[in-house]
Every structure is written in structure tokens, then in C-alpha cells.
């Protein structure tokens, strides 16, 4: 029975979230029996399709449903979009997303939460959140990675401006040992991302409170 469920936009979250939570003192469990079942919806548009969230909230045995989305370039618009997708099932959702993340009670008694990467306020995405937990001792090389990305754009690099956070992170990963690891593996290495970094604690607090961990 999947009593605690988390809906996410992409596959990276399926690996990053458990690593973050385990690093902060909570045993995630096994692949077959995790403390929270994560569902990858393969993109934001799929997650907010009509009745997706409403159907999830009616699942048998469900006690907690969480959603993690990216703010992208317009946080206010993204919040209104996800809120609208939820209103059919939870008509009393607040008009504004709390800065510490949403934790709410659905009319059917399900505990419900939303976190918008990176921090419920700023533009950005999962990669923006990860940039904020790069270890302090590596900040100099991180700044150089960002400068290199800017210079690459000037020289004709094809990435779009709204994907600069992805370009920054993957440039950073290209300079690690081993070079060029995917986020899903790199997040396990503390010299690449500090999962217990102070900048991660607001998210961890929200997650623990939502899922009563």
C-alpha cells in the first residue's frame, strides 16, 4: 500500500530527494518499501493534466500526498498554475505559496503539500537548489564554472537563458572526479554537493513535517 506519495516532474528528483533525506538522518528504506513512494510524471505538463492530482488524492490507503515542482522563470505564474490544478479537490488552498512550503489538509483528510524549487520564492529549478548546496570550500571553482558558462554563451553556446542553471551545474559536474557524472550519482558525493548544507535545511524541514518523519 502506497500511503505516502510524492509527485515530481522528472527522474533526477527520484534520486536526489532520498539522498537528501537520508543524509539528514532519516532511513529511506528499500526500493520496494521506501518511506515515501516517488512518482516521476516526466514533465510539469503531465503532472497538471486534468484530474491527475484529483485522482491521486482519491487513491486507496493514501495518507499524505506531496508535490515538488520547479518555479522556472515565473514563480508566481507557476504557483497559480499548480494551485489551479489542485482547486477541484482542495478549494480552500491559500492564494500565496508559503515561503516554508505548503502543508495543508485536503477535505478528505489527506495531508497535502507543495514545494516549489528552489525555495518557494525565487526563479529556478532543482539545479538551482543544488547550486546552493555546493560545499563552501569549492565556491571559488564554482564561481569560475559560472563565469565559463557566461563566456560560452557570449561565444555562441546554444543553451537558452532559462536553462543557465542547468548549464552551470553540468559544467561544475564536468570538472569533478570522476568527470561528468550525472546528478543522480554526483549527489551521493559530499565534495560535490553538501546534502546537510544549511541551505538545504528549510526543504528538509518541510519534507519531514509533511511526511511526519
C-alpha positions in Angstrom: 0.0 0.0 0.0 1.4 3.4 -1.0 0.2 5.5 1.9 2.8 8.3 1.5 3.3 9.6 -2.1 5.4 12.3 -3.7 4.7 13.6 -7.3 7.7 15.1 -9.1 8.5 16.4 -12.6 11.5 14.3 -13.5 13.7 11.4 -12.8 16.5 13.4 -11.1 14.2 14.1 -8.1 13.7 10.4 -7.7 17.3 10.1 -6.7 18.1 13.5 -5.2 15.3 13.6 -2.7 16.1 10.2 -1.0 19.8 11.1 -0.8 19.0 14.5 0.8 16.7 12.9 3.4 19.0 10.0 4.3 21.9 12.4 4.7 19.8 14.3 7.2 19.2 11.4 9.5 16.1 9.6 8.1 16.4 6.0 6.7 14.7 6.0 3.3 14.1 2.2 3.3 14.4 -0.1 0.4 13.5 0.4 -3.3 10.5 -1.9 -2.8 9.4 -0.4 0.5 10.5 3.3 0.8 9.2 5.6 3.4 7.7 7.7 0.6 6.8 6.5 -2.9 8.1 8.9 -5.6 6.2 9.1 -8.9 8.0 10.7 -11.9 5.5 12.4 -14.1 8.0 13.1 -16.9 7.4 16.8 -17.1 5.3 19.5 -15.4 2.6 19.5 -18.1 1.9 15.8 -17.4 1.6 16.5 -13.7 -1.0 19.2 -14.1 -3.1 17.4 -16.6 -6.8 17.5 -15.7 -7.7 15.1 -12.9 -4.1 13.8 -12.3 -3.9 15.3 -8.8 -7.6 14.7 -8.1 -7.1 11.0 -8.9 -4.0 10.7 -6.8 -5.9 12.2 -3.8 -8.5 9.5 -4.1 -6.1 6.6 -4.1 -6.9 3.8 -1.6 -4.9 3.9 1.6 -3.3 7.3 0.9 -2.5 9.4 3.9 0.0 12.0 2.6 0.5 13.5 -0.9 3.3 15.8 -1.7 4.3 17.6 -4.9 7.6 19.1 -5.9 7.8 21.3 -9.0 10.3 23.8 -10.5 9.5 27.5 -10.3 11.2 28.0 -13.7 11.3 31.7 -14.8 8.0 33.0 -13.3 7.4 31.6 -9.8 4.1 33.4 -9.3 2.7 32.0 -12.6 3.9 28.5 -11.8 2.3 28.7 -8.3 -1.0 29.8 -9.8 -0.9 27.0 -12.3 -0.3 24.3 -9.8 -2.9 25.8 -7.4 -5.5 25.9 -10.2 -4.7 22.2 -10.9 -5.5 21.4 -7.2 -8.5 23.6 -6.6 -11.0 21.0 -7.8 -10.0 18.7 -4.9 -8.8 21.3 -2.4 -10.9 24.5 -2.9 -9.5 26.4 0.1 -5.8 26.4 -0.9 -4.1 29.7 0.0 -3.7 32.3 -2.7 0.0 32.6 -2.0 2.6 29.8 -1.5 4.1 30.0 2.0 7.8 30.6 2.0 8.4 27.5 4.0 6.4 25.3 1.6 2.7 24.4 1.7 1.4 21.9 4.1 -2.4 21.6 4.0 -5.3 19.3 4.8 -7.5 18.2 1.9 -11.2 17.9 2.5 -11.0 14.1 2.5 -8.4 14.2 5.4 -5.3 13.6 3.2 -2.3 15.6 4.3 -1.2 17.6 1.3 2.0 19.6 0.5 3.7 21.5 -2.3 7.4 22.6 -2.6 8.5 24.8 -5.5 12.2 24.6 -6.3 14.4 26.1 -5.3 12.9 27.9 -2.3 9.2 28.7 -3.0 10.1 32.3 -3.9 12.9 32.5 -6.5 13.0 31.6 -10.1 14.8 28.4 -10.8 14.7 24.6 -10.6 16.2 21.6 -9.0 19.6 22.6 -10.4 19.3 26.0 -8.7 18.7 24.3 -5.4 21.7 22.1 -5.9 23.9 25.1 -6.7 23.0 26.4 -3.3 24.4 23.3 -1.5 27.8 23.2 -3.2 30.4 22.9 -0.4 31.8 26.2 0.9 35.4 25.1 0.2 34.5 24.7 -3.5 33.0 28.1 -4.0 35.9 29.5 -5.9 35.9 26.9 -8.6 32.0 27.0 -8.7 32.2 30.8 -9.4 34.7 30.0 -12.2 32.4 27.4 -13.7 29.6 30.1 -13.8 31.9 32.6 -15.4 32.9 30.0 -18.0 29.2 29.4 -18.9 28.7 33.1 -19.4 31.7 33.3 -21.6 30.5 30.3 -23.6 27.1 32.0 -24.2 28.9 35.1 -25.5 30.9 32.8 -27.8 27.7 31.3 -29.2 26.7 28.4 -26.9 23.2 27.3 -27.8 21.6 26.8 -24.4 18.6 29.1 -23.7 18.8 31.7 -21.0 16.2 29.9 -18.8 18.5 26.8 -18.7 21.6 28.6 -17.5 21.2 26.9 -14.1 21.4 23.5 -15.9 24.4 24.7 -17.9 26.2 25.9 -14.7 25.6 22.6 -12.8 26.7 20.3 -15.7 29.8 22.4 -16.2 30.5 22.0 -12.5 29.9 18.3 -12.7 32.3 18.1 -15.7 35.1 19.3 -13.5 34.6 16.8 -10.7 36.2 13.5 -10.0 35.0 11.4 -11.8 34.3 14.0 -14.5 30.9 14.4 -16.0 28.8 12.3 -13.6 25.0 12.6 -13.8 23.3 14.4 -10.9 21.8 11.1 -9.7 25.3 9.8 -8.9 27.0 13.1 -8.1 24.6 13.9 -5.3 26.0 11.0 -3.3 29.4 12.6 -3.1 29.8 15.3 -0.3 32.6 17.1 -2.1 30.3 17.8 -5.0 27.0 18.6 -3.1 26.7 19.0 0.7 23.4 17.4 1.4 23.5 18.6 5.0 24.3 22.2 3.9 22.3 24.9 5.8 20.7 25.9 2.5 19.0 22.5 2.3 17.5 22.6 5.8 14.3 24.5 5.0 13.4 21.9 2.4 14.3 19.0 4.7 12.2 20.5 7.5 9.2 20.8 5.1 9.6 17.2 3.9 9.9 15.8 7.4 6.9 17.8 8.6 4.7 16.8 5.7 5.5 13.1 5.9 5.8 13.1 9.7 9.3 11.7 9.7 
